Structure formats: structure tokens, C-alpha cells
């Protein structure tokens, strides 16, 4: 299969990168850490005006009606910029979940609001006991007893949980399921939850690519400036080899993530396998880039003032979101040892948070 991105897709990626360079500088990222929500309504509105929040929203609801093949490049830029806004839960997972639930009243009430930047939707999954961005969500799509429920913000109690990444906001959500909130059950709910998992993991994998790229760039810049014995440390062979290994990991992971995006967008029978491979490859690339970047920076890299923390912590948190390594390795192993069948949904959820 020959796969490549169109000129329009690449132009959208460049426009989005330019937007984030102007609106999501490290100082602004750090400033948001100190706010109560850690989120910016103004920035969310700007993302909507650019079309990012409504990328997967059908045109009938004032979205762009595109697919994960289009969004994967944008998610890379999200990671590269260190953007903390809830694009994964809302734009990447909740929007297609609402579309597939196919309840007209629910779609009419929320899809347009997401597209124009007036709503945030959080998604809970049995893979994790915590829900990301529940504190700013207007609607929560939650699982209970194998069912999917749509619950308003006023009907839940939220208990914030500590996170290693200051930009990440997670919470334990308490609520009461009812027949009125149930929007899917049985096999339909199971398929919806499996699809939500794959979309969330894909979006995190794409962000991890951007995180790894940024960390390598920061390490290379520092290696050119920092001098020892009268020369830049970037001239040392050991430093060159470490950074080159990081770059190789990143470039090998990138097509794996793009393949997963194609599988999700096209509904491939091996979608889950491709997504797990992508999550593992991208998370490993980001983790190695974080470690090497810290080594290159040396002791100064441990100081809180270093912007390196923005992306190091994001690399670690992305690796734990929408399935840790153990979960995705099991799905890949299941596929390898049952090569004549598509990978199963892995309903035991090992390695969850």
C-alpha cells in the first residue's frame, strides 16, 4: 500500500504549527499550570476557529467532516507545542463516539458546540479509574456495567487526583447510572468502548511523536551551546550517538503511527493491533528522547526553571494514558500468537492506570 499526505493536509499542519508557536509559548504553558483549571477558554476558542476542535465533526453539525488521517498530523503538533487543551478526550475520542452512538438528540445538542468551541466533553473508560479533564467538561461519556452513559456536569462529583505532569488534570468521577443516561449497551457498547480506546491511544501516540521531536531539538540546541574543554559537547561522539539513536527511534515510530491512523479511519480489521504497535513505538521514542535530553542537559535539566520539564513530563504521562505499555504489548502478543485472527479487544485491560 502506498500512503502519503496530501498538500492540503501538510499545509493544515504547517498552519497549525504556526498558530501554536504564537499562542502556546512555554511561558504560557507554565502560566496555565498555576491556574485553577489549567485550561484556557480563549485558546480553546482559537482552536475552534482554526477548525481543530471540529475536525472530525460531520459537516451537518458545522464541522470539517475529516478523518484520523487528517488529525494525526495535528496531534503531532499538539505534542510538539506542549499544548494541554483537551483535544484528545473531546475532538479525537468523544466526537466520533457521539457520531457512532447515533442518537440524534445527543448529536444535535453537542457536536456543533464542540465544533465552535463552546463545549468540552470528557470520556471515561474501564481501562482507567480516572477521567481526564472532567473538571472542565460540559458533558461526560462514562462506562458502567458494560454500558455507555451520557452524563451532564451537574450530575457528577469530581475528586481531583495528583499527576506527575502539571498540565495533566485527572479526577475520580462519582455518579449514579440510570436508564435516562444510558446511550448504549451490550455488544454495541463494547464496540464503542473498543473504538474509543483505539482513538485515544492513537491520539496519544501521535502527540508522543511531537514530544520526542521537541525533546531531540532541545537537546541538540543545548549540545551546540554548552561547552566543555573549550568545545561544544555536541562535538563529542557519545553525545552524537545518543541523539542519533533518538532520531532513529522517532523516524521508525512515525510511519507506524501513520499506519494506525489509516487503520482507524478505514475501520481495518487489524485496527487494534496497529494502534497498539503505534502506541508502543511512539511512547518508547518519547521516553528515550526524554532520558537522553536530560542526560545532555546534565544537572541543569533537573531544575524546575528548565522548559525541558514541559515535554519530559508529557512524555511520561502520554505513556500511561489510554493504555500503558503492558496492555498494548499484550494486544500485540495476542495478535502474534493468533495470526489467523484479528486482535481481540483485550477486555481484561491489564496495565491500566
Beta strands, then each sheet from edge to edge (+ up, - down):
strand 1: 121-123
strand 2: 131-132
strand 3: 139-144
strand 4: 147-152
strand 5: 157-161
strand 6: 170-174
strand 7: 182-184
strand 8: 227-228
strand 9: 231-232
sheet 1: 1+ 3+ 4- 7+
sheet 2: 2+ 6- 5+
sheet 3: 8+ 9-
end
